Amino acid sequence: MGKIFDLVEKHTSYRKETINLIPSENIMTESSRRLLCSDLVHRYENPLKVYGGTKYIDEIVEETRRIAKKVFEAKFALIEPLGGNIAVLAVILAFTNIGDKVMLVSSDDGGYPINLEKLGRKPIYFPFTKSKMNIEVEKAGKLILKEKPKLIIFGQSLFLFPHPVKELSETAEKIGATMAYDGSHVLGLIAGGVFQDPLREGAHVLLGSTHKTFPGPQGGIIVGNGEEEEKKLLEVLGFPIVLVDNPHLHRIAALGATLEEYEKYGPKYAKQVVKNAKTLAKELYDGGLNIACAELGFTESHQIYLPTKSIEEGRKICNTLEKAGIIVDIMVRLGTQEVTMMGMKEKEMKKIANFILMALTANKPPETIKLEVKNFVAKFR
């Protein structure tokens, strides 16, 4: 078939034999995944309805919007963003102007590395305590009143605990700031009714990518309840074109199908993801690894965190585990969303913890561990 086909086959075979703990990835159900290769992959849709042949496309888009609003208990759902980063950019452009201040979690504290200076906006960073891996509420409230940011963005990439949205909503309202919640990592947990409920706690919009704890196709979504917020967002996501022209209909269909499935199994899945994360964290901690926030129960999300002294140390851990058939990132965040989708529960988390401990503390040959991992994951495919 060609070299690219061969490489994809090799990749697929390789990853099927590993345990994936990267917290920003997930796997879709086979039924939803098939829609990514449907006829929709060839087609266009436009807000002005300039294309013919969209009889069923229009219904697909509207049904996906409807089910998204239902799942997230929102009055509007914008499913056009091609990724979580486009959703964030849409929110920044919709609710701020050049020169405005935007408050967010610093990338040094596990926030998303958004280059606001390139957009002509000034970043203001939340006071943050790494011992609790969260925003310092009192200091943040004072900073909001002092700096008066136009937009406040909650959420981060290294996301262990709910953010103080409710606690800071009154302060934000005093200065007329828009509060956005980037739930890219925890979107599936929010949709499943665990972690927190940003729209009921004071956030004006909830945004995120749709392929992390939410097991959909790679893409983005923005939901909310305000007519004014929807209007402003449509100015950058609608027509005339600013951010999105063709919203990729095969992705929207796959998102809609995943939302339909998630309405049924999402709450049970989300609860299990968190249970698995807590179990994995405790097993690793009891085995001698330095797991963050032990005194707080390690995590309330899908993630657990192994603090390192440097990127080099993180890279070494990442490489060591991959040789043993366990995939992580160099930040050494471990996520349980994909293994939970495969049907694993607390018993399997203890087994995975043992594999990790064998690789990092017992110095067992990685080739031996990798064979055990391969046999282990084969039962869940």
C-alpha positions as CSV (number, residue, x, y, z in Angstrom):
1,M,0.0,0.0,0.0
2,G,2.9,2.4,0.5
3,K,5.3,3.5,3.2
4,I,2.8,5.7,5.1
5,F,0.4,2.8,5.3
6,D,3.2,0.6,6.6
7,L,4.2,3.1,9.2
8,V,0.6,3.6,10.4
9,E,0.3,-0.2,10.8
10,K,3.5,-0.3,12.8
11,H,2.3,2.5,15.0
12,T,-1.0,0.9,15.6
13,S,0.5,-2.5,16.5
14,Y,3.1,-0.8,18.7
15,R,0.5,1.2,20.7
16,K,-1.8,-1.8,21.1
17,E,0.9,-3.5,23.1
18,T,1.4,-0.7,25.6
19,I,-0.3,0.9,28.5
20,N,-1.1,4.5,27.6
21,L,-1.2,6.9,30.6
22,I,-0.8,10.2,28.7
23,P,-3.5,12.4,30.3
24,S,-4.3,14.3,27.0
25,E,-5.2,11.3,25.0
26,N,-8.1,8.8,24.9
27,I,-9.7,6.3,22.6
28,M,-13.1,6.5,20.9
29,T,-15.6,3.7,20.7
30,E,-15.6,1.8,17.4
31,S,-19.0,3.0,16.4
32,S,-18.2,6.7,16.8
33,R,-14.7,6.2,15.2
34,R,-16.3,4.8,12.0
35,L,-17.9,8.2,11.3
36,L,-14.5,9.8,10.9
37,C,-14.2,7.8,7.6
38,S,-17.7,8.4,6.4
39,D,-18.6,10.4,3.3
40,L,-18.7,13.5,5.5
41,V,-14.9,13.7,5.3
42,H,-15.3,15.1,1.8
43,R,-18.0,17.7,2.4
44,Y,-18.5,21.3,3.3
45,E,-21.0,23.2,5.4
46,N,-21.4,27.0,5.6
47,P,-23.5,29.3,7.9
48,L,-24.8,31.1,4.7
49,K,-26.0,27.7,3.2
50,V,-24.1,28.3,0.0
51,Y,-23.6,24.6,-0.7
52,G,-26.1,22.2,-2.0
53,G,-26.4,18.6,-0.8
54,T,-26.5,19.4,2.9
55,K,-30.0,18.0,3.6
56,Y,-28.7,15.6,6.2
57,I,-25.6,17.5,7.1
58,D,-27.7,20.3,8.5
59,E,-29.6,17.7,10.7
60,I,-26.3,16.2,11.9
61,V,-25.0,19.6,12.9
62,E,-28.2,20.6,14.7
63,E,-28.6,17.2,16.5
64,T,-25.0,17.4,17.7
65,R,-25.6,20.9,19.1
66,R,-28.8,19.7,20.7
67,I,-27.2,16.8,22.5
68,A,-24.2,18.9,23.5
69,K,-26.5,21.4,25.2
70,K,-28.3,18.6,27.0
71,V,-25.2,16.9,28.2
72,F,-23.6,20.1,29.5
73,E,-26.9,21.7,30.6
74,A,-26.2,24.8,28.4
75,K,-28.3,27.0,26.2
76,F,-25.8,27.2,23.4
77,A,-23.2,24.9,22.1
78,L,-20.6,25.9,19.5
79,I,-19.0,22.8,17.9
80,E,-17.1,24.6,15.1
81,P,-13.6,24.9,16.8
82,L,-11.1,22.5,15.2
83,G,-9.3,22.0,18.5
84,G,-9.2,23.2,22.1
85,N,-6.6,25.8,21.2
86,I,-9.0,27.3,18.6
87,A,-11.7,27.4,21.3
88,V,-9.4,29.3,23.7
89,L,-8.4,31.7,20.9
90,A,-12.1,32.3,20.1
91,V,-12.8,33.2,23.7
92,I,-9.9,35.5,23.9
93,L,-10.8,37.3,20.7
94,A,-14.5,37.4,21.6
95,F,-14.2,38.9,25.1
96,T,-11.1,41.1,24.9
97,N,-9.5,43.8,22.8
98,I,-5.9,44.6,22.1
99,G,-4.3,45.9,25.3
100,D,-6.7,44.1,27.7
101,K,-5.5,42.0,30.6
102,V,-6.2,38.3,30.8
103,M,-5.8,36.3,34.0
104,L,-4.8,32.7,33.8
105,V,-2.7,30.0,35.4
106,S,1.0,30.4,34.5
107,S,2.6,27.6,32.5
108,D,5.2,27.4,35.3
109,D,2.4,26.3,37.6
110,G,0.9,23.8,35.1
111,G,-1.2,26.2,33.0
112,Y,-1.5,26.2,29.2
113,P,1.4,28.0,27.5
114,I,-0.8,30.7,25.7
115,N,1.2,33.4,24.0
116,L,-1.0,36.4,24.8
117,E,1.6,38.9,23.9
118,K,1.4,37.8,20.3
119,L,-2.3,38.6,20.5
120,G,-1.6,42.0,22.0
121,R,-3.1,41.0,25.4
122,K,-1.3,41.3,28.7
123,P,-1.1,38.1,30.9
124,I,-1.8,38.3,34.6
125,Y,-1.1,35.1,36.4
126,F,-3.1,33.6,39.3
127,P,-1.3,33.4,42.6
128,F,-0.8,29.7,42.9
129,T,0.4,27.2,45.5
130,K,2.2,24.2,44.2
131,S,1.9,22.3,47.5
132,K,-1.9,22.2,46.9
133,M,-1.7,22.5,43.1
134,N,-4.3,25.2,43.1
135,I,-5.1,28.9,43.0
136,E,-4.7,30.9,46.2
137,V,-8.2,32.3,46.6
138,E,-7.6,35.3,48.8
139,K,-4.6,36.5,46.9
140,A,-6.3,36.0,43.6
141,G,-9.3,38.0,44.7
142,K,-7.1,40.9,45.7
143,L,-5.2,40.7,42.4
144,I,-8.4,40.7,40.4
145,L,-9.5,43.9,42.1
146,K,-6.1,45.5,41.5
147,E,-5.4,44.5,37.9
148,K,-9.0,44.4,36.6
149,P,-8.5,41.8,33.9
150,K,-11.2,41.8,31.2
151,L,-11.1,38.0,30.9
152,I,-10.4,35.3,33.6
153,I,-9.6,31.8,32.4
154,F,-9.7,28.9,34.8
155,G,-8.3,25.5,34.0
156,Q,-4.8,24.2,33.4
157,S,-2.8,21.4,31.7
158,L,-1.7,19.8,35.0
159,F,-5.1,19.7,36.6
160,L,-5.6,17.7,39.8
161,F,-8.2,19.6,41.8
162,P,-11.3,21.8,41.0
163,H,-10.6,25.5,40.7
164,P,-12.2,28.2,42.9
165,V,-14.7,29.4,40.3
166,K,-17.6,30.0,42.8
167,E,-15.3,31.6,45.3
168,L,-14.0,34.2,42.8
169,S,-17.2,34.8,40.8
170,E,-18.4,37.7,42.9
171,T,-15.1,39.4,42.7
172,A,-15.0,39.0,38.9
173,E,-18.6,40.4,38.7
174,K,-17.5,43.5,40.6
175,I,-15.1,44.5,37.9
176,G,-17.2,43.2,35.0
177,A,-14.8,40.4,33.9
178,T,-15.9,37.5,31.8
179,M,-15.1,34.2,33.4
180,A,-14.1,31.3,31.1
181,Y,-13.3,27.7,32.2
182,D,-10.9,25.8,30.0
183,G,-12.0,22.2,30.8
184,S,-9.9,20.6,28.1
185,H,-8.5,18.0,30.4
186,V,-11.6,17.5,32.6
187,L,-14.4,17.9,30.1
188,G,-15.5,14.3,30.3
189,L,-15.5,14.5,34.1
190,I,-17.6,17.6,34.0
191,A,-20.0,16.0,31.5
192,G,-20.1,12.9,33.7
193,G,-21.1,14.9,36.8
194,V,-17.8,14.7,38.7
195,F,-15.0,17.1,39.4
196,Q,-17.0,20.5,39.3
197,D,-19.8,22.3,37.4
198,P,-18.3,25.5,36.1
199,L,-21.4,27.0,34.4
200,R,-23.4,26.6,37.7
201,E,-20.5,28.0,39.7
202,G,-20.2,31.3,37.9
203,A,-18.3,30.7,34.6
204,H,-19.8,32.4,31.6
205,V,-18.5,29.8,29.2
206,L,-17.0,26.3,29.3
207,L,-14.6,25.4,26.6
208,G,-12.2,22.6,25.8
209,S,-10.9,19.9,23.6
210,T,-13.0,16.8,23.0
211,H,-10.5,14.0,23.2
212,K,-9.1,13.8,26.7
213,T,-11.3,12.7,29.5
214,F,-14.1,13.2,27.0
215,P,-13.5,10.3,24.6
216,G,-14.4,11.9,21.3
217,P,-12.6,13.0,18.1
218,Q,-9.8,15.6,18.3
219,G,-11.6,19.0,18.2
220,G,-13.0,21.7,20.3
221,I,-16.3,22.9,21.9
222,I,-17.7,26.0,23.7
223,V,-20.9,25.9,25.7
224,G,-22.7,28.5,27.8
225,N,-26.0,30.1,28.8
226,G,-25.8,33.7,27.9
227,E,-27.1,35.2,24.6
228,E,-24.5,38.0,24.7
229,E,-21.7,35.5,25.1
230,E,-23.0,33.4,22.2
231,K,-23.3,36.5,20.0
232,K,-19.7,37.6,20.6
233,L,-18.4,34.1,20.0
234,L,-20.3,33.7,16.7
235,E,-18.5,36.9,15.5
236,V,-15.2,35.0,15.5
237,L,-16.5,31.5,14.7
238,G,-19.2,32.4,12.2
239,F,-19.2,34.4,9.0
240,P,-17.3,36.5,7.8
241,I,-14.5,34.0,8.5
242,V,-12.1,34.7,11.4
243,L,-11.1,31.4,12.9
244,V,-13.1,28.6,11.2
245,D,-14.2,28.1,7.6
246,N,-15.0,24.4,7.1
247,P,-15.7,22.9,10.6
248,H,-14.9,19.3,9.5
249,L,-18.2,17.5,9.4
250,H,-16.9,14.0,9.9
251,R,-15.5,15.3,13.3
252,I,-18.8,16.9,14.2
253,A,-20.7,13.6,13.4
254,A,-18.2,11.6,15.5
255,L,-18.6,14.2,18.3
256,G,-22.4,13.9,18.2
257,A,-22.3,10.1,18.3
258,T,-19.9,10.2,21.3
259,L,-22.2,12.7,23.1
260,E,-25.1,10.3,22.5
261,E,-23.1,7.5,24.0
262,Y,-21.8,9.6,26.8
263,E,-25.2,10.6,27.9
264,K,-25.8,6.9,28.7
265,Y,-22.4,5.7,30.1
266,G,-20.6,9.0,30.9
267,P,-21.5,9.3,34.7
268,K,-20.4,5.7,35.4
269,Y,-17.2,6.1,33.3
270,A,-16.2,9.5,34.8
271,K,-16.6,8.1,38.4
272,Q,-14.4,5.1,37.5
273,V,-11.7,7.4,36.0
274,V,-11.3,9.2,39.3
275,K,-11.4,6.0,41.3
276,N,-8.7,4.6,39.1
277,A,-6.6,7.7,39.4
278,K,-6.8,7.7,43.2
279,T,-6.0,4.0,43.4
280,L,-3.0,4.3,41.0
281,A,-1.7,7.2,43.0
282,K,-1.9,5.5,46.4
283,E,-0.3,2.3,45.1
284,L,2.6,4.3,43.6
285,Y,2.9,6.4,46.8
286,D,2.9,3.3,49.0
287,G,5.5,1.8,46.7
288,G,7.9,4.7,47.5
289,L,7.3,7.2,44.6
290,N,7.0,10.9,45.2
291,I,3.3,11.5,44.2
292,A,2.1,15.1,44.6
293,C,-0.6,16.2,47.1
294,A,-0.7,13.0,49.2
295,E,-2.2,14.9,52.1
296,L,-5.1,16.0,49.8
297,G,-5.8,12.5,48.5
298,F,-3.5,12.9,45.5
299,T,-6.2,14.0,42.9
300,E,-9.8,14.6,42.1
301,S,-9.3,14.3,38.4
302,H,-7.9,11.7,36.0
303,Q,-4.4,12.9,36.6
304,I,-1.7,12.1,39.1
305,Y,1.6,13.9,39.2
306,L,5.2,12.8,39.9
307,P,7.2,16.0,40.5
308,T,10.7,16.0,39.1
309,K,13.7,18.3,39.6
310,S,14.2,18.9,35.9
311,I,12.9,18.2,32.4
312,E,15.9,15.9,32.0
313,E,14.7,13.8,34.9
314,G,11.2,13.7,33.5
315,R,12.5,12.7,30.1
316,K,14.5,9.9,31.7
317,I,11.5,8.5,33.5
318,C,9.4,8.8,30.3
319,N,12.1,6.9,28.3
320,T,12.5,4.2,31.0
321,L,8.8,3.5,31.2
322,E,8.4,3.4,27.4
323,K,11.0,0.7,27.3
324,A,8.8,-1.2,29.7
325,G,5.7,-0.6,27.5
326,I,4.2,2.2,29.5
327,I,3.6,5.5,27.8
328,V,3.7,8.8,29.7
329,D,4.9,12.4,29.0
330,I,8.0,14.2,30.2
331,M,6.0,16.2,32.8
332,V,5.3,12.8,34.3
333,R,1.6,13.3,34.5
334,L,-0.3,10.0,34.6
335,G,-3.8,9.8,33.3
336,T,-6.4,7.0,33.8
337,Q,-9.0,8.0,31.2
338,E,-7.8,5.7,28.4
339,V,-7.2,2.6,30.5
340,T,-10.7,3.1,32.0
341,M,-12.2,3.3,28.5
342,M,-10.6,-0.2,28.0
343,G,-12.5,-1.5,30.9
344,M,-9.9,-1.4,33.6
345,K,-10.8,-0.8,37.3
346,E,-9.0,-0.6,40.6
347,K,-7.6,-4.1,40.4
348,E,-5.9,-3.3,37.2
349,M,-4.5,0.0,38.6
350,K,-2.7,-2.0,41.2
351,K,-1.2,-4.1,38.5
352,I,-0.2,-1.1,36.4
353,A,1.4,0.5,39.6
354,N,3.4,-2.7,40.0
355,F,4.7,-2.5,36.5
356,I,5.8,1.2,37.1
357,L,7.4,0.4,40.4
358,M,9.3,-2.5,38.8
359,A,10.7,-0.2,36.1
360,L,11.5,2.8,38.4
361,T,12.4,1.4,41.7
362,A,13.2,-2.4,41.4
363,N,15.3,-2.0,38.3
364,K,13.8,-5.0,36.7
365,P,14.9,-5.4,33.0
366,P,12.5,-3.4,30.9
367,E,12.3,-6.1,28.2
368,T,10.8,-8.5,30.9
369,I,8.3,-5.9,32.1
370,K,7.3,-5.1,28.5
371,L,6.4,-8.7,27.8
372,E,4.3,-8.8,30.9
373,V,2.6,-5.5,29.9
374,K,1.9,-6.9,26.4
375,N,0.2,-9.9,27.8
376,F,-1.7,-7.8,30.3
377,V,-3.2,-5.3,27.8
378,A,-4.1,-8.1,25.3
379,K,-6.9,-9.1,27.7
380,F,-8.5,-5.6,27.3
381,R,-8.4,-5.2,23.5
